[in-house]
Structures are given as structure tokens and as C-alpha cells.
Amino acid sequence: MSRLVTVIAAVIATVNSALGSSVTCTEKERQNHPALCFMLQRAEDDLDDFVRVAQAHASQHGLLVGENWVDNTIPDVLAETQRLRRLDGQLPVVFAHGMGDSCFNSGMQHITAHASNLLGGVYATCIPTGKTQAEDTKNGYFLNMDASVDVFAAAIAKDPKLQEGFHAIGFSQGNNVIRGYIANYNNPPIHTFISVNGVNAGDGAVPYCRPSMTEGKEESVEFDMCDFLMEQAGKQAYTEFAQEHSFQANYWRDPRPSAFKKYQKFCQLAKWNNEAGFVNQTLVSNWAKTQGFVWVMASKDGMVWPKEGEHWGAPDPDDPFHHILPMEETEWYKKDLFGLRTAQENNKNYFETFEGDHLQFSMEDFDRWITTYLKNN
């Protein structure tokens, strides 16, 4: 136990150091990553302004979960959920938010409290990767996946209500944080993982954006959020700088066969998937500790491509832009690279689909997932 405490303390110290440091791009980095450097500097100069722009972009595309849902019966949702007790026979529930969202936003607070109420008042909490709403939102862009998982794991380790295990629910890229926790920690273990529109299998196209960025764009021109996302998802995603400073670059899975070697070399997702050329058996062992996986796909998802990736499908390497392989035909399933096939053989995988776009599920859908997969487990 003392070794575990020492490791956790070291992780917290490392993460806190990373969170507290500013990023100054070199001239070469500005040339290679102009939009990323622009946004990093914008967040450094005026964090509130960056958050305003980021959340406006998220709101425009329906990424703020529960944004328009108001429950006047819960006057102080965050404080209330922190006081809720753990019920006999019912595990606590942990949430992770998506890009542009925050655990401090009212929508995430309401949906966390709503899940608790559905389960009889069980302890439920949303774990942020920043200490404030602004920092939590910013870190959804600039704190890479591995570092985000370390923050999440440190928060789990410090919460006495979670030490006997818990359920986890993720929205969009928040699922990568939960999936990363399962792969790299899973102690205390996640019993059941509900992944709502997760990018666990990566993303191979830029969502919703028609970027204005061209190769000849001058440095003096201000970049917008689509420029920023397009750049990270393009040819510059597979660099050490992008992988260190962009969460979105970490799960960019370029479908072109010509890009696969760079994906293997640089991308954090490749390491989690055991696609990087070597097998980390710890990832497989940790995956087996979770008893249930619920993979939820949006039938008209325009944010994640391919949407079938939410059910662990993947582009066919022989025809990536026209043929999507079902889960059973993917390499990660056939070779059981991280435990997906073993989970399927042990009847641990469940698949759900709702009609609509990314995160546009109904509360009836949400209630059904909670009561079907989490109640009395």
C-alpha cells in the first residue's frame, strides 16, 4: 500500500507541475502548429476569453450535455451530490465530460444528480481535470490524454467513497479518460462503463468544420476553433509537440494506410490499443477487471467518424473511406489486442443505439441505460 501511495503522490506532483506551467511555442513550433500555438497563447493571455469561445463552439454543436435541461427541484446540485451516501448493494457513479464541457457546468451537475436520484440517492460525482470551470474546459483541449487520466486517477484515489469500486459514464471524449483509467489503473475498479458516443476507437475526420485555414494564411490572421481542430486532426497531429499539448491529437486515427506508421510511433491511442508494435499486457489485465461495457452509438453522429467506432468498428485499411469494418472484423478484435474479444466472449459487451446526432440522446434513453445496466449491480 505504501508503494501505491508513493506512486500516486508522484503522479499528483507531476500533473500539478504540468498544469501550473505555461507553454511558449518556439518559432519552429509556431510554423508547424500555428493554430495550436495561437490557441495556447490565447488561453495563456486571457483564459476567460478562450473558454467563452470554446464553450460557444461546443454549444453550437450540441456538445454541452444537459445544457437546456433545468430541474428546479435541485437548487445546489454539486453540493447535494457530494453529500449523498453510498447505498448498500449499489455502487457509486462517476462521470467524465466531453470536449468544451465542464463538470462545473449546470448541465453536467444536473445529469449527475439525476443519475443519483434514479439509483435511490447513491453517491455520484463528476470528476474534472481542472480546479475551476475555466481550467477544466481548457484542459479538455490542452491537457493530453495520459495526463488527463493521471488527474482522474488521482481524484479517484483521494475519494474515500470510491475505494470499493464504482460505475463510470462518459460523454464523447470523456470516455477516453475513463477508458484510459481502465487500461492504465482500474484500481479501484470500474464495474460497469457506459460510453455515450465515445471516441475510444479514435476519430478519422474533422467534425462539423469547414475551416478557413490555407497553407498561405498569414500569422497576423486570427484562427478560429475549426482551424485549431483541423490542424490537430491533420498531418501535424503525429508530432511530439501535438501529442504533448492537444487532447484531440491523441485520438486522431488517420484512416489512410500511409499514415499508420506515424500513428504507431506518435499517437497515444495506438499505445492504449496495443497497436504501437508491442503488447503491454497490463492493459489487457486491467480491461478484464471491468464487468460490463455499454457502447452507445448515435445513428446520425456527425461529430465522430466513423460513427461505428462508437461500437468499435473501424475503417477498412483496404478501402478506408468507403467501407467500415464491424467490430468482429477489426484487427484489435481478431487479435484481442487489449481485451475486447475476451470481453465479448464473456458476454461483457452491450450495444445501444439512439436516433439522432452526437450527444443528442433523450432523457428517456439516459434513464433506460442507467436503470438497465447500473441498478443494483
FINU-819390 format. One record per residue (C-alpha): x, y, z; residue in three letters. Coordinates in steps of 0.1 Angstrom, whole numbers, padded with zeros to 4 digits, always signed. Each point is the difference from the previous one (the first is absolute). Example, Ala and Ser with C-alpha at 12.3 -4.5 7.8 and 13.67 -1.06 7.14 Angstrom:
% FINU-819390
+0123-0045+0078ALA +0014+0034-0007SER 
//
This chain:
% FINU-819390
+0000+0000+0000MET +0028+0024+0008SER +0014-0005-0035ARG -0034+0008-0015LEU -0002+0032+0021VAL +0035+0010-0011THR -0009-0005-0037VAL -0032+0020+0004ILE +0018+0028+0017ALA +0026+0001-0028ALA -0027+0001-0026VAL -0018+0028+0017ILE +0032+0020+0003ALA +0008-0005-0037THR -0035+0009-0011VAL -0001+0031+0022ASN +0033+0011-0014SER -0013-0004-0036ALA -0032+0018+0008LEU +0018+0029+0015GLY +0025+0005-0028SER -0006+0022-0030SER +0008-0010-0036VAL +0020+0023-0022THR +0003-0011-0036CYS +0033+0002-0017THR +0002+0015-0035GLU +0001-0034-0016LYS -0030-0012+0021GLU -0019+0031-0011ARG +0008-0008-0036GLN -0010-0037+0004ASN -0030+0006+0023HIS -0013+0035-0006PRO -0035-0005+0012ALA +0010-0021+0031LEU +0026+0026+0010CYS -0025+0028-0006PHE -0026-0016+0022MET +0026-0009+0027LEU +0011+0036+0001GLN -0036+0012+0000ARG -0008-0022+0030ALA +0031+0012+0017GLU -0007+0037-0006ASP -0038-0001+0008ASP -0013-0033+0012LEU -0036+0013+0005ASP +0000+0012-0037ASP +0012-0034-0012PHE -0026-0018+0021VAL -0027+0022-0014ARG +0010-0008-0036VAL +0004-0037+0008ALA -0033-0004+0017GLN -0018+0020-0027ALA +0014-0024-0025HIS -0010-0030+0022ALA -0035+0014+0005SER -0005+0007-0037GLN +0006-0037-0007HIS -0020-0014+0029GLY +0031-0012+0020LEU -0011+0014+0033LEU -0019-0028+0017VAL -0033+0010+0016GLY +0006+0037-0009GLU -0038+0006-0005ASN -0012-0023+0028TRP -0011+0018+0031VAL -0011-0018+0031ASP -0012+0026+0026ASN -0003-0026+0027THR +0038-0002+0003ILE +0011+0035+0012PRO +0037-0008+0006ASP +0007-0031-0020VAL +0037-0003+0005LEU -0001+0005+0037ALA -0029-0025+0003GLU +0017-0028-0020THR +0031+0003+0022GLN -0021-0007+0031ARG -0018-0030-0014LEU +0007-0033+0018ARG +0011-0033-0014ARG -0030-0024+0001LEU +0004-0037+0009ASP +0004-0020-0032GLY +0001+0030-0023GLN +0034+0013-0013LEU +0007+0037-0004PRO +0000+0016-0034VAL +0028+0021-0015VAL -0005+0023-0031PHE +0026+0014-0025ALA -0010+0028-0023HIS +0007+0006-0036GLY +0019+0027-0020MET -0010+0036+0008GLY -0021-0011+0030ASP +0009+0000+0037SER -0011-0017+0032CYS -0007+0035+0013PHE -0026+0007-0027ASN -0036-0003+0011SER -0009-0026-0026GLY +0027-0025+0013MET -0010+0008+0036GLN -0037-0007-0007HIS +0006-0033-0019ILE +0023-0012+0028THR -0027+0007+0026ALA -0027-0015-0022HIS +0020-0033-0003ALA +0003+0000+0038SER -0037+0004+0004ASN -0008-0028-0024LEU +0022-0023+0021LEU -0017+0010+0033GLY +0024+0027+0011GLY +0033-0018-0005VAL +0032+0021+0000TYR +0007+0014-0034ALA +0027+0025-0011THR +0015+0015-0031CYS +0038+0001+0001ILE +0016+0030-0017PRO +0035+0003-0013THR +0003+0036+0013GLY -0007+0017+0032LYS -0023+0026-0015THR -0026+0001-0028GLN +0025+0019-0022ALA +0029-0023+0007GLU -0021-0031-0004ASP -0012+0013-0034THR +0035+0010-0011LYS +0014-0034+0010ASN -0025-0017-0023GLY +0021+0014-0028TYR +0035+0004+0012PHE +0006-0027+0027LEU +0008-0031-0019ASN -0018-0033+0006MET +0027-0017+0021ASP +0002+0031+0023ALA -0038+0002+0002SER -0002-0036+0010VAL +0026+0006+0027ASP -0021+0029+0014VAL -0031-0021-0001PHE +0018-0029+0018ALA +0014+0023+0027ALA -0035+0013+0007ALA -0014-0036+0002ILE +0028-0010+0024ALA -0008+0030+0023LYS -0038-0006+0002ASP -0008-0025+0028PRO -0035-0007-0014LYS +0015-0016-0031LEU +0026-0023+0015GLN -0022-0032-0003GLU -0007+0006-0037GLY -0024+0020-0021PHE -0019+0004-0032HIS +0011+0025-0026ALA -0018+0020-0027ILE +0018+0020-0027GLY -0012+0024-0026PHE +0019+0004-0033SER +0038+0004+0007GLN -0007-0004+0037GLY -0001-0037-0008ASN +0036+0000-0009ASN +0008+0012+0036VAL -0020-0029+0014ILE +0013-0025-0025ARG +0036+0012+0008GLY -0007-0005+0037TYR -0012-0035-0007ILE +0031-0008-0021ALA +0026+0016+0022ASN -0014-0002+0035TYR -0034-0016+0007ASN +0007-0001+0037ASN -0024+0005+0016PRO -0018-0017-0029PRO -0028+0013-0022ILE -0028-0026+0001HIS -0021+0012-0030THR +0011+0026-0026PHE -0027+0018-0020ILE +0017+0017-0030SER -0024+0025-0016VAL +0012+0010-0035ASN +0036-0008+0010GLY +0031+0005-0022VAL +0016-0030+0016ASN +0008-0014-0035ALA +0013+0034-0012GLY -0012+0026-0024ASP +0009+0001-0037GLY -0017+0032-0013ALA -0005+0035+0012VAL -0035+0005+0013PRO -0024+0027-0011TYR +0028+0023-0011CYS +0006+0019-0032ARG +0034+0015+0010PRO +0012+0032-0016SER +0037-0010+0005MET +0021-0002-0031THR +0037-0005-0004GLU +0005+0037-0008GLY -0018+0013+0031LYS +0019+0029+0015GLU +0011-0001+0037GLU -0019+0032+0006SER -0033-0016-0008VAL -0020-0013+0030GLU -0008-0037-0001PHE -0034-0013+0010ASP -0009-0033+0018MET -0004-0019-0032CYS +0035+0011-0012ASP +0013-0013+0033PHE -0018-0033-0001LEU +0008-0005-0037MET +0037+0005+0006GLU +0002-0025+0028GLN -0019-0026-0020ALA +0021+0005-0031GLY +0036-0009-0008LYS +0014+0018+0030GLN -0018-0022+0025ALA +0028-0026+0000TYR +0027+0021+0016THR +0014+0001+0035GLU -0012+0035+0005PHE -0036-0006-0011ALA -0002-0032+0020GLN +0013+0018+0031GLU -0023+0030-0002HIS -0032-0011-0018SER -0026-0025+0014PHE -0016-0002-0034GLN +0032-0009-0018ALA +0004-0029+0025ASN -0030-0018-0015TYR +0004+0009-0037TRP +0001-0033-0018ARG +0008+0009-0036ASP -0018-0026-0022PRO +0026+0001-0028ARG +0023-0030+0000PRO +0029+0023-0009SER -0004+0017+0034ALA -0001-0031+0021PHE +0037-0001+0009LYS -0001+0036+0013LYS -0031-0009+0019TYR +0018-0029+0016GLN +0031+0021+0009LYS -0017+0031+0014PHE -0037-0004+0009CYS -0009-0007+0036GLN -0031-0019-0012LEU +0022-0025-0018ALA +0018-0008+0032LYS -0034-0005+0019TRP -0012-0023-0029ASN +0033-0020+0001ASN +0004+0010-0037GLU +0034+0016+0005ALA +0020-0031-0009GLY +0003-0015+0035PHE -0025-0014+0024VAL -0005+0014+0035ASN -0016-0029+0019GLN -0010+0023+0028THR -0026+0016-0023LEU -0015-0034-0006VAL -0001-0010+0036SER -0015+0033+0011ASN -0027-0002-0027TRP -0011-0034+0015ALA -0007+0016+0034LYS -0030+0018-0014THR -0032-0021+0000GLN -0021+0018-0026GLY +0004+0024-0029PHE -0029+0019-0016VAL +0009+0015-0033TRP -0025+0026-0011VAL -0001+0012-0036MET -0019+0030-0015ALA -0016-0011-0033SER +0007+0034-0017LYS +0032+0009+0018ASP +0017+0028-0020GLY +0027+0006+0027MET +0017-0034+0000VAL +0011-0017-0032TRP -0006-0028-0005PRO -0030+0000+0024LYS +0004-0038+0000GLU +0031+0006+0020GLY -0023+0006+0030GLU -0008-0037-0003HIS +0037-0008-0007TRP -0002-0001-0038GLY +0028+0014-0021ALA +0008+0011-0036PRO +0011-0028-0022ASP +0037+0005-0007PRO -0006-0012-0036ASP -0028+0025-0006ASP +0000+0024+0030PRO -0024+0027-0012PHE -0026-0023-0015HIS -0002-0031+0022HIS -0002-0002+0037ILE +0008-0033+0017LEU -0023-0013+0028PRO +0017-0006+0033MET +0005-0037-0006GLU +0020+0006-0032GLU +0024+0026+0015THR +0036-0009+0008GLU -0004+0011+0037TRP -0028-0025+0003TYR +0014-0029-0020LYS +0033+0002+0018LYS -0016+0010+0033ASP +0026+0027+0003LEU -0013+0015+0033PHE -0028-0024+0011GLY -0030+0010-0021LEU -0005-0035-0014ARG +0004-0016+0034THR -0026+0024+0013ALA -0023-0010-0028GLN +0005-0037+0006GLU -0008+0005+0037ASN -0032+0019-0009ASN +0012+0032+0014LYS -0007+0023-0030ASN -0034+0016-0005TYR -0009+0022-0030PHE -0026+0028-0001GLU -0010+0024-0027THR -0022+0031+0002PHE -0014+0020-0029GLU +0017+0033-0006GLY +0033+0019+0000ASP +0029+0001+0024HIS -0011+0001+0037LEU -0036+0008-0011GLN -0015-0028+0020PHE -0033+0003+0018SER -0003-0001+0038MET -0022-0031-0005GLU +0030-0017-0017ASP +0023+0011+0028PHE -0023-0012+0027ASP -0003-0034-0017ARG +0037-0004-0002TRP +0004+0008+0037ILE -0027-0022+0012THR +0008-0029-0023THR +0038-0002+0005TYR +0008+0016+0033LEU -0029-0006+0024LYS +0008-0025+0028ASN +0033-0011-0017ASN 
//
